[in-house]
Amino acid sequence: MAASPSRTVTLTIRGPLERSDLPGLFARTSALVGAGDIDTIRCEVVGVAADAVAADALARLALLARRHGCRTRLVGASRKLQELVEFVGLSEVLR
């Protein structure tokens, strides 16, 4: 039996990210992971500020992805956002 090819989807998160944006973001993510056999979610985060809302959103997205057996990868994160991810202990799940 051949292994199935990996499947990566891209989720674009645009800044500024407001707390009121989170329900829609999680609904989009749930639809992505629920729609099929996905192993990686690429989160494009260009322009997302390094703040508490971003940390909360990324932590929840990583948890949602892990519950569906997916990895989460950040693309385009600013240096400050990368530092925040490391500071809050998410660097292992958000590479």
Biopython code that builds the backbone (N, CA, C, O; Angstrom):
import numpy as np
from Bio.PDB.StructureBuilder import StructureBuilder

atoms = [
    (1, "MET", "N", (0.836, -1.174, 0.000)),
    (1, "MET", "CA", (0.000, 0.000, 0.000)),
    (1, "MET", "C", (0.883, 1.240, 0.000)),
    (1, "MET", "O", (1.736, 1.390, 0.874)),
    (2, "ALA", "N", (0.692, 2.111, -0.949)),
    (2, "ALA", "CA", (1.503, 3.318, -1.069)),
    (2, "ALA", "C", (1.047, 4.371, -0.073)),
    (2, "ALA", "O", (-0.140, 4.503, 0.226)),
    (3, "ALA", "N", (2.014, 5.111, 0.429)),
    (3, "ALA", "CA", (1.680, 6.198, 1.347)),
    (3, "ALA", "C", (1.003, 7.321, 0.573)),
    (3, "ALA", "O", (1.376, 7.614, -0.564)),
    (4, "SER", "N", (0.021, 7.940, 1.186)),
    (4, "SER", "CA", (-0.663, 9.038, 0.511)),
    (4, "SER", "C", (0.237, 10.273, 0.535)),
    (4, "SER", "O", (0.971, 10.489, 1.500)),
    (5, "PRO", "N", (0.183, 11.075, -0.516)),
    (5, "PRO", "CA", (1.024, 12.267, -0.557)),
    (5, "PRO", "C", (0.595, 13.272, 0.516)),
    (5, "PRO", "O", (-0.575, 13.347, 0.891)),
    (6, "SER", "N", (1.569, 14.035, 0.994)),
    (6, "SER", "CA", (1.233, 15.026, 2.008)),
    (6, "SER", "C", (0.400, 16.124, 1.373)),
    (6, "SER", "O", (0.512, 16.416, 0.182)),
    (7, "ARG", "N", (-0.427, 16.712, 2.194)),
    (7, "ARG", "CA", (-1.293, 17.769, 1.703)),
    (7, "ARG", "C", (-1.156, 18.979, 2.606)),
    (7, "ARG", "O", (-1.377, 18.902, 3.814)),
    (8, "THR", "N", (-0.792, 20.084, 2.007)),
    (8, "THR", "CA", (-0.615, 21.333, 2.724)),
    (8, "THR", "C", (-1.636, 22.336, 2.213)),
    (8, "THR", "O", (-1.852, 22.463, 1.007)),
    (9, "VAL", "N", (-2.262, 23.047, 3.143)),
    (9, "VAL", "CA", (-3.158, 24.138, 2.773)),
    (9, "VAL", "C", (-2.604, 25.431, 3.366)),
    (9, "VAL", "O", (-1.879, 25.418, 4.361)),
    (10, "THR", "N", (-2.954, 26.522, 2.742)),
    (10, "THR", "CA", (-2.487, 27.821, 3.201)),
    (10, "THR", "C", (-3.654, 28.616, 3.756)),
    (10, "THR", "O", (-4.709, 28.733, 3.131)),
    (11, "LEU", "N", (-3.439, 29.157, 4.942)),
    (11, "LEU", "CA", (-4.410, 30.012, 5.606)),
    (11, "LEU", "C", (-3.766, 31.384, 5.734)),
    (11, "LEU", "O", (-2.749, 31.532, 6.412)),
    (12, "THR", "N", (-4.345, 32.379, 5.093)),
    (12, "THR", "CA", (-3.806, 33.727, 5.151)),
    (12, "THR", "C", (-4.486, 34.491, 6.276)),
    (12, "THR", "O", (-5.711, 34.607, 6.321)),
    (13, "ILE", "N", (-3.671, 35.007, 7.180)),
    (13, "ILE", "CA", (-4.177, 35.804, 8.300)),
    (13, "ILE", "C", (-3.644, 37.213, 8.092)),
    (13, "ILE", "O", (-2.434, 37.441, 8.097)),
    (14, "ARG", "N", (-4.548, 38.138, 7.912)),
    (14, "ARG", "CA", (-4.143, 39.519, 7.640)),
    (14, "ARG", "C", (-4.238, 40.365, 8.899)),
    (14, "ARG", "O", (-5.143, 40.191, 9.715)),
    (15, "GLY", "N", (-3.292, 41.283, 9.041)),
    (15, "GLY", "CA", (-3.326, 42.212, 10.148)),
    (15, "GLY", "C", (-3.979, 43.505, 9.715)),
    (15, "GLY", "O", (-4.058, 43.759, 8.513)),
    (16, "PRO", "N", (-4.439, 44.315, 10.601)),
    (16, "PRO", "CA", (-4.396, 44.056, 12.037)),
    (16, "PRO", "C", (-5.432, 43.010, 12.427)),
    (16, "PRO", "O", (-6.538, 42.975, 11.889)),
    (17, "LEU", "N", (-5.054, 42.171, 13.362)),
    (17, "LEU", "CA", (-5.906, 41.099, 13.848)),
    (17, "LEU", "C", (-6.599, 41.566, 15.118)),
    (17, "LEU", "O", (-5.942, 41.918, 16.098)),
    (18, "GLU", "N", (-7.917, 41.568, 15.097)),
    (18, "GLU", "CA", (-8.717, 42.003, 16.240)),
    (18, "GLU", "C", (-9.354, 40.781, 16.898)),
    (18, "GLU", "O", (-9.587, 39.767, 16.241)),
    (19, "ARG", "N", (-9.628, 40.881, 18.168)),
    (19, "ARG", "CA", (-10.266, 39.767, 18.873)),
    (19, "ARG", "C", (-11.591, 39.376, 18.213)),
    (19, "ARG", "O", (-11.953, 38.200, 18.196)),
    (20, "SER", "N", (-12.302, 40.345, 17.680)),
    (20, "SER", "CA", (-13.581, 40.064, 17.023)),
    (20, "SER", "C", (-13.415, 39.266, 15.727)),
    (20, "SER", "O", (-14.389, 38.718, 15.212)),
    (21, "ASP", "N", (-12.186, 39.196, 15.195)),
    (21, "ASP", "CA", (-11.904, 38.419, 13.984)),
    (21, "ASP", "C", (-11.755, 36.922, 14.269)),
    (21, "ASP", "O", (-11.856, 36.100, 13.357)),
    (22, "LEU", "N", (-11.515, 36.571, 15.532)),
    (22, "LEU", "CA", (-11.150, 35.198, 15.861)),
    (22, "LEU", "C", (-12.227, 34.169, 15.561)),
    (22, "LEU", "O", (-11.887, 33.112, 15.029)),
    (23, "PRO", "N", (-13.509, 34.399, 15.864)),
    (23, "PRO", "CA", (-14.501, 33.369, 15.526)),
    (23, "PRO", "C", (-14.511, 33.004, 14.035)),
    (23, "PRO", "O", (-14.611, 31.828, 13.686)),
    (24, "GLY", "N", (-14.407, 33.999, 13.169)),
    (24, "GLY", "CA", (-14.379, 33.720, 11.732)),
    (24, "GLY", "C", (-13.113, 32.983, 11.318)),
    (24, "GLY", "O", (-13.154, 32.094, 10.467)),
    (25, "LEU", "N", (-11.998, 33.352, 11.918)),
    (25, "LEU", "CA", (-10.728, 32.693, 11.632)),
    (25, "LEU", "C", (-10.792, 31.218, 12.031)),
    (25, "LEU", "O", (-10.333, 30.351, 11.287)),
    (26, "PHE", "N", (-11.359, 30.937, 13.197)),
    (26, "PHE", "CA", (-11.456, 29.552, 13.646)),
    (26, "PHE", "C", (-12.456, 28.766, 12.813)),
    (26, "PHE", "O", (-12.262, 27.573, 12.581)),
    (27, "ALA", "N", (-13.516, 29.411, 12.361)),
    (27, "ALA", "CA", (-14.483, 28.736, 11.490)),
    (27, "ALA", "C", (-13.832, 28.353, 10.163)),
    (27, "ALA", "O", (-14.037, 27.248, 9.660)),
    (28, "ARG", "N", (-13.035, 29.286, 9.590)),
    (28, "ARG", "CA", (-12.320, 28.977, 8.338)),
    (28, "ARG", "C", (-11.351, 27.821, 8.529)),
    (28, "ARG", "O", (-11.259, 26.926, 7.689)),
    (29, "THR", "N", (-10.629, 27.850, 9.644)),
    (29, "THR", "CA", (-9.643, 26.800, 9.912)),
    (29, "THR", "C", (-10.329, 25.460, 10.118)),
    (29, "THR", "O", (-9.869, 24.440, 9.606)),
    (30, "SER", "N", (-11.422, 25.457, 10.863)),
    (30, "SER", "CA", (-12.174, 24.213, 11.085)),
    (30, "SER", "C", (-12.662, 23.634, 9.769)),
    (30, "SER", "O", (-12.615, 22.421, 9.563)),
    (31, "ALA", "N", (-13.131, 24.500, 8.880)),
    (31, "ALA", "CA", (-13.599, 24.033, 7.577)),
    (31, "ALA", "C", (-12.442, 23.437, 6.770)),
    (31, "ALA", "O", (-12.621, 22.430, 6.084)),
    (32, "LEU", "N", (-11.266, 24.049, 6.848)),
    (32, "LEU", "CA", (-10.104, 23.527, 6.121)),
    (32, "LEU", "C", (-9.718, 22.137, 6.607)),
    (32, "LEU", "O", (-9.566, 21.214, 5.807)),
    (33, "VAL", "N", (-9.560, 21.990, 7.914)),
    (33, "VAL", "CA", (-9.097, 20.704, 8.437)),
    (33, "VAL", "C", (-10.191, 19.650, 8.399)),
    (33, "VAL", "O", (-9.901, 18.456, 8.325)),
    (34, "GLY", "N", (-11.435, 20.077, 8.447)),
    (34, "GLY", "CA", (-12.536, 19.124, 8.399)),
    (34, "GLY", "C", (-12.860, 18.643, 7.005)),
    (34, "GLY", "O", (-13.561, 17.646, 6.838)),
    (35, "ALA", "N", (-12.351, 19.349, 5.987)),
    (35, "ALA", "CA", (-12.696, 19.038, 4.601)),
    (35, "ALA", "C", (-11.899, 17.890, 4.009)),
    (35, "ALA", "O", (-12.288, 17.344, 2.976)),
    (36, "GLY", "N", (-10.806, 17.515, 4.628)),
    (36, "GLY", "CA", (-10.031, 16.463, 3.988)),
    (36, "GLY", "C", (-8.792, 16.076, 4.744)),
    (36, "GLY", "O", (-8.576, 16.461, 5.894)),
    (37, "ASP", "N", (-7.990, 15.303, 4.058)),
    (37, "ASP", "CA", (-6.772, 14.743, 4.620)),
    (37, "ASP", "C", (-5.633, 15.753, 4.506)),
    (37, "ASP", "O", (-4.898, 15.761, 3.519)),
    (38, "ILE", "N", (-5.493, 16.594, 5.511)),
    (38, "ILE", "CA", (-4.485, 17.646, 5.515)),
    (38, "ILE", "C", (-3.446, 17.306, 6.565)),
    (38, "ILE", "O", (-3.786, 16.879, 7.668)),
    (39, "ASP", "N", (-2.177, 17.496, 6.223)),
    (39, "ASP", "CA", (-1.155, 17.241, 7.236)),
    (39, "ASP", "C", (-0.453, 18.506, 7.710)),
    (39, "ASP", "O", (0.151, 18.507, 8.783)),
    (40, "THR", "N", (-0.521, 19.596, 6.922)),
    (40, "THR", "CA", (0.139, 20.830, 7.319)),
    (40, "THR", "C", (-0.725, 22.030, 6.944)),
    (40, "THR", "O", (-1.272, 22.107, 5.844)),
    (41, "ILE", "N", (-0.832, 22.963, 7.885)),
    (41, "ILE", "CA", (-1.475, 24.239, 7.614)),
    (41, "ILE", "C", (-0.383, 25.301, 7.617)),
    (41, "ILE", "O", (0.279, 25.517, 8.632)),
    (42, "ARG", "N", (-0.198, 25.960, 6.480)),
    (42, "ARG", "CA", (0.741, 27.086, 6.375)),
    (42, "ARG", "C", (-0.032, 28.343, 6.715)),
    (42, "ARG", "O", (-0.971, 28.710, 6.007)),
    (43, "CYS", "N", (0.352, 29.001, 7.786)),
    (43, "CYS", "CA", (-0.303, 30.245, 8.193)),
    (43, "CYS", "C", (0.535, 31.417, 7.719)),
    (43, "CYS", "O", (1.609, 31.680, 8.259)),
    (44, "GLU", "N", (0.045, 32.117, 6.712)),
    (44, "GLU", "CA", (0.727, 33.313, 6.239)),
    (44, "GLU", "C", (0.307, 34.460, 7.142)),
    (44, "GLU", "O", (-0.867, 34.824, 7.196)),
    (45, "VAL", "N", (1.273, 35.023, 7.849)),
    (45, "VAL", "CA", (0.978, 36.019, 8.883)),
    (45, "VAL", "C", (1.678, 37.355, 8.610)),
    (45, "VAL", "O", (1.998, 38.081, 9.551)),
    (46, "VAL", "N", (1.916, 37.684, 7.353)),
    (46, "VAL", "CA", (2.537, 38.954, 7.006)),
    (46, "VAL", "C", (1.629, 40.082, 7.493)),
    (46, "VAL", "O", (0.436, 40.104, 7.190)),
    (47, "GLY", "N", (2.197, 41.007, 8.242)),
    (47, "GLY", "CA", (1.430, 42.147, 8.720)),
    (47, "GLY", "C", (0.688, 41.921, 10.021)),
    (47, "GLY", "O", (0.000, 42.823, 10.498)),
    (48, "VAL", "N", (0.807, 40.741, 10.606)),
    (48, "VAL", "CA", (0.156, 40.470, 11.890)),
    (48, "VAL", "C", (1.071, 40.968, 12.997)),
    (48, "VAL", "O", (2.243, 40.597, 13.062)),
    (49, "ALA", "N", (0.526, 41.811, 13.865)),
    (49, "ALA", "CA", (1.303, 42.394, 14.959)),
    (49, "ALA", "C", (1.634, 41.350, 16.011)),
    (49, "ALA", "O", (0.907, 40.372, 16.185)),
    (50, "ALA", "N", (2.714, 41.563, 16.695)),
    (50, "ALA", "CA", (3.131, 40.689, 17.803)),
    (50, "ALA", "C", (2.445, 41.181, 19.071)),
    (50, "ALA", "O", (2.995, 41.993, 19.814)),
    (51, "ASP", "N", (1.236, 40.677, 19.306)),
    (51, "ASP", "CA", (0.482, 41.097, 20.476)),
    (51, "ASP", "C", (-0.289, 39.924, 21.061)),
    (51, "ASP", "O", (-0.211, 38.804, 20.556)),
    (52, "ALA", "N", (-1.029, 40.187, 22.125)),
    (52, "ALA", "CA", (-1.750, 39.127, 22.827)),
    (52, "ALA", "C", (-2.816, 38.471, 21.949)),
    (52, "ALA", "O", (-3.046, 37.267, 22.056)),
    (53, "VAL", "N", (-3.460, 39.242, 21.092)),
    (53, "VAL", "CA", (-4.483, 38.677, 20.205)),
    (53, "VAL", "C", (-3.842, 37.679, 19.244)),
    (53, "VAL", "O", (-4.383, 36.595, 19.023)),
    (54, "ALA", "N", (-2.707, 38.033, 18.679)),
    (54, "ALA", "CA", (-2.012, 37.129, 17.761)),
    (54, "ALA", "C", (-1.560, 35.865, 18.483)),
    (54, "ALA", "O", (-1.715, 34.761, 17.960)),
    (55, "ALA", "N", (-1.000, 36.019, 19.682)),
    (55, "ALA", "CA", (-0.549, 34.855, 20.451)),
    (55, "ALA", "C", (-1.719, 33.928, 20.751)),
    (55, "ALA", "O", (-1.596, 32.712, 20.609)),
    (56, "ASP", "N", (-2.845, 34.484, 21.160)),
    (56, "ASP", "CA", (-4.041, 33.692, 21.453)),
    (56, "ASP", "C", (-4.534, 32.981, 20.194)),
    (56, "ASP", "O", (-4.819, 31.784, 20.219)),
    (57, "ALA", "N", (-4.631, 33.720, 19.106)),
    (57, "ALA", "CA", (-5.118, 33.135, 17.854)),
    (57, "ALA", "C", (-4.217, 32.009, 17.373)),
    (57, "ALA", "O", (-4.706, 30.946, 16.989)),
    (58, "LEU", "N", (-2.909, 32.228, 17.388)),
    (58, "LEU", "CA", (-1.983, 31.203, 16.901)),
    (58, "LEU", "C", (-1.973, 29.976, 17.801)),
    (58, "LEU", "O", (-1.869, 28.852, 17.311)),
    (59, "ALA", "N", (-2.080, 30.178, 19.112)),
    (59, "ALA", "CA", (-2.141, 29.038, 20.028)),
    (59, "ALA", "C", (-3.390, 28.203, 19.772)),
    (59, "ALA", "O", (-3.328, 26.974, 19.745)),
    (60, "ARG", "N", (-4.512, 28.869, 19.586)),
    (60, "ARG", "CA", (-5.772, 28.141, 19.327)),
    (60, "ARG", "C", (-5.753, 27.435, 17.981)),
    (60, "ARG", "O", (-6.255, 26.318, 17.854)),
    (61, "LEU", "N", (-5.170, 28.090, 16.968)),
    (61, "LEU", "CA", (-5.065, 27.446, 15.658)),
    (61, "LEU", "C", (-4.175, 26.217, 15.715)),
    (61, "LEU", "O", (-4.479, 25.191, 15.107)),
    (62, "ALA", "N", (-3.073, 26.324, 16.449)),
    (62, "ALA", "CA", (-2.172, 25.177, 16.588)),
    (62, "ALA", "C", (-2.875, 24.022, 17.296)),
    (62, "ALA", "O", (-2.711, 22.864, 16.913)),
    (63, "LEU", "N", (-3.656, 24.334, 18.325)),
    (63, "LEU", "CA", (-4.394, 23.304, 19.043)),
    (63, "LEU", "C", (-5.430, 22.644, 18.134)),
    (63, "LEU", "O", (-5.549, 21.419, 18.108)),
    (64, "LEU", "N", (-6.164, 23.448, 17.400)),
    (64, "LEU", "CA", (-7.160, 22.917, 16.470)),
    (64, "LEU", "C", (-6.498, 22.003, 15.438)),
    (64, "LEU", "O", (-6.997, 20.917, 15.146)),
    (65, "ALA", "N", (-5.380, 22.453, 14.898)),
    (65, "ALA", "CA", (-4.664, 21.646, 13.910)),
    (65, "ALA", "C", (-4.193, 20.324, 14.507)),
    (65, "ALA", "O", (-4.357, 19.266, 13.900)),
    (66, "ARG", "N", (-3.609, 20.394, 15.695)),
    (66, "ARG", "CA", (-3.112, 19.164, 16.337)),
    (66, "ARG", "C", (-4.234, 18.179, 16.604)),
    (66, "ARG", "O", (-4.046, 16.971, 16.469)),
    (67, "ARG", "N", (-5.388, 18.679, 16.979)),
    (67, "ARG", "CA", (-6.549, 17.796, 17.221)),
    (67, "ARG", "C", (-6.961, 17.053, 15.963)),
    (67, "ARG", "O", (-7.579, 15.991, 16.042)),
    (68, "HIS", "N", (-6.623, 17.603, 14.802)),
    (68, "HIS", "CA", (-6.931, 16.957, 13.523)),
    (68, "HIS", "C", (-5.706, 16.294, 12.910)),
    (68, "HIS", "O", (-5.730, 15.905, 11.742)),
    (69, "GLY", "N", (-4.633, 16.162, 13.692)),
    (69, "GLY", "CA", (-3.433, 15.480, 13.217)),
    (69, "GLY", "C", (-2.589, 16.300, 12.260)),
    (69, "GLY", "O", (-1.817, 15.738, 11.484)),
    (70, "CYS", "N", (-2.719, 17.616, 12.300)),
    (70, "CYS", "CA", (-1.980, 18.496, 11.394)),
    (70, "CYS", "C", (-0.864, 19.231, 12.118)),
    (70, "CYS", "O", (-0.909, 19.427, 13.333)),
    (71, "ARG", "N", (0.128, 19.628, 11.351)),
    (71, "ARG", "CA", (1.168, 20.535, 11.830)),
    (71, "ARG", "C", (0.793, 21.938, 11.391)),
    (71, "ARG", "O", (0.020, 22.127, 10.451)),
    (72, "THR", "N", (1.351, 22.919, 12.087)),
    (72, "THR", "CA", (1.129, 24.318, 11.731)),
    (72, "THR", "C", (2.471, 24.981, 11.497)),
    (72, "THR", "O", (3.387, 24.840, 12.307)),
    (73, "ARG", "N", (2.593, 25.698, 10.402)),
    (73, "ARG", "CA", (3.827, 26.395, 10.065)),
    (73, "ARG", "C", (3.512, 27.857, 9.812)),
    (73, "ARG", "O", (2.543, 28.180, 9.124)),
    (74, "LEU", "N", (4.331, 28.743, 10.367)),
    (74, "LEU", "CA", (4.180, 30.171, 10.130)),
    (74, "LEU", "C", (5.019, 30.592, 8.934)),
    (74, "LEU", "O", (6.148, 30.132, 8.765)),
    (75, "VAL", "N", (4.470, 31.456, 8.120)),
    (75, "VAL", "CA", (5.167, 31.985, 6.956)),
    (75, "VAL", "C", (5.031, 33.500, 6.993)),
    (75, "VAL", "O", (3.928, 34.028, 7.137)),
    (76, "GLY", "N", (6.149, 34.194, 6.864)),
    (76, "GLY", "CA", (6.126, 35.646, 6.790)),
    (76, "GLY", "C", (6.010, 36.351, 8.128)),
    (76, "GLY", "O", (5.679, 37.535, 8.179)),
    (77, "ALA", "N", (6.280, 35.635, 9.210)),
    (77, "ALA", "CA", (6.195, 36.257, 10.537)),
    (77, "ALA", "C", (7.321, 37.262, 10.727)),
    (77, "ALA", "O", (8.466, 37.015, 10.349)),
    (78, "SER", "N", (6.976, 38.397, 11.320)),
    (78, "SER", "CA", (7.997, 39.387, 11.638)),
    (78, "SER", "C", (8.909, 38.832, 12.731)),
    (78, "SER", "O", (8.568, 37.862, 13.408)),
    (79, "ARG", "N", (10.044, 39.448, 12.888)),
    (79, "ARG", "CA", (10.967, 39.026, 13.944)),
    (79, "ARG", "C", (10.293, 39.139, 15.310)),
    (79, "ARG", "O", (10.464, 38.261, 16.155)),
    (80, "LYS", "N", (9.530, 40.208, 15.536)),
    (80, "LYS", "CA", (8.838, 40.388, 16.812)),
    (80, "LYS", "C", (7.792, 39.297, 17.040)),
    (80, "LYS", "O", (7.636, 38.811, 18.160)),
    (81, "LEU", "N", (7.080, 38.913, 15.990)),
    (81, "LEU", "CA", (6.095, 37.840, 16.136)),
    (81, "LEU", "C", (6.795, 36.514, 16.419)),
    (81, "LEU", "O", (6.315, 35.721, 17.229)),
    (82, "GLN", "N", (7.923, 36.266, 15.759)),
    (82, "GLN", "CA", (8.691, 35.054, 16.034)),
    (82, "GLN", "C", (9.157, 35.023, 17.489)),
    (82, "GLN", "O", (9.101, 33.984, 18.147)),
    (83, "GLU", "N", (9.612, 36.163, 17.977)),
    (83, "GLU", "CA", (10.057, 36.247, 19.372)),
    (83, "GLU", "C", (8.901, 36.024, 20.339)),
    (83, "GLU", "O", (9.071, 35.370, 21.368)),
    (84, "LEU", "N", (7.724, 36.564, 20.014)),
    (84, "LEU", "CA", (6.552, 36.356, 20.868)),
    (84, "LEU", "C", (6.169, 34.882, 20.895)),
    (84, "LEU", "O", (5.870, 34.342, 21.960)),
    (85, "VAL", "N", (6.173, 34.233, 19.750)),
    (85, "VAL", "CA", (5.850, 32.801, 19.674)),
    (85, "VAL", "C", (6.809, 32.009, 20.559)),
    (85, "VAL", "O", (6.395, 31.097, 21.275)),
    (86, "GLU", "N", (8.072, 32.359, 20.504)),
    (86, "GLU", "CA", (9.059, 31.674, 21.345)),
    (86, "GLU", "C", (8.817, 31.983, 22.824)),
    (86, "GLU", "O", (8.874, 31.081, 23.659)),
    (87, "PHE", "N", (8.548, 33.242, 23.152)),
    (87, "PHE", "CA", (8.341, 33.670, 24.534)),
    (87, "PHE", "C", (7.157, 32.953, 25.187)),
    (87, "PHE", "O", (7.231, 32.575, 26.356)),
    (88, "VAL", "N", (6.065, 32.766, 24.436)),
    (88, "VAL", "CA", (4.879, 32.128, 25.011)),
    (88, "VAL", "C", (4.934, 30.606, 24.918)),
    (88, "VAL", "O", (3.976, 29.927, 25.286)),
    (89, "GLY", "N", (6.045, 30.069, 24.431)),
    (89, "GLY", "CA", (6.236, 28.619, 24.424)),
    (89, "GLY", "C", (5.600, 27.879, 23.275)),
    (89, "GLY", "O", (5.312, 26.687, 23.388)),
    (90, "LEU", "N", (5.373, 28.572, 22.158)),
    (90, "LEU", "CA", (4.732, 27.927, 21.017)),
    (90, "LEU", "C", (5.687, 27.583, 19.878)),
    (90, "LEU", "O", (5.249, 27.125, 18.822)),
    (91, "SER", "N", (6.967, 27.795, 20.077)),
    (91, "SER", "CA", (7.910, 27.598, 18.982)),
    (91, "SER", "C", (7.983, 26.155, 18.502)),
    (91, "SER", "O", (8.318, 25.907, 17.344)),
    (92, "GLU", "N", (7.678, 25.216, 19.362)),
    (92, "GLU", "CA", (7.707, 23.801, 18.948)),
    (92, "GLU", "C", (6.528, 23.421, 18.069)),
    (92, "GLU", "O", (6.641, 22.531, 17.227)),
    (93, "VAL", "N", (5.382, 24.097, 18.260)),
    (93, "VAL", "CA", (4.197, 23.754, 17.471)),
    (93, "VAL", "C", (3.954, 24.717, 16.315)),
    (93, "VAL", "O", (3.196, 24.412, 15.395)),
    (94, "LEU", "N", (4.605, 25.890, 16.365)),
    (94, "LEU", "CA", (4.491, 26.872, 15.279)),
    (94, "LEU", "C", (5.878, 27.133, 14.730)),
    (94, "LEU", "O", (6.550, 28.071, 15.157)),
    (95, "ARG", "N", (6.297, 26.338, 13.817)),
    (95, "ARG", "CA", (7.654, 26.461, 13.269)),
    (95, "ARG", "C", (7.689, 27.476, 12.158)),
    (95, "ARG", "O", (8.746, 27.716, 11.575)),
]
sb = StructureBuilder()
sb.init_structure("model")
sb.init_model(0)
sb.init_chain("A")
sb.init_seg("    ")
for serial, (resi, resn, name, xyz) in enumerate(atoms, 1):
    if name == "N":
        sb.init_residue(resn, " ", resi, " ")
    sb.init_atom(name, np.array(xyz, "f"), 0.0, 1.0, " ", f" {name:<3s}", serial, name[0])
structure = sb.get_structure()
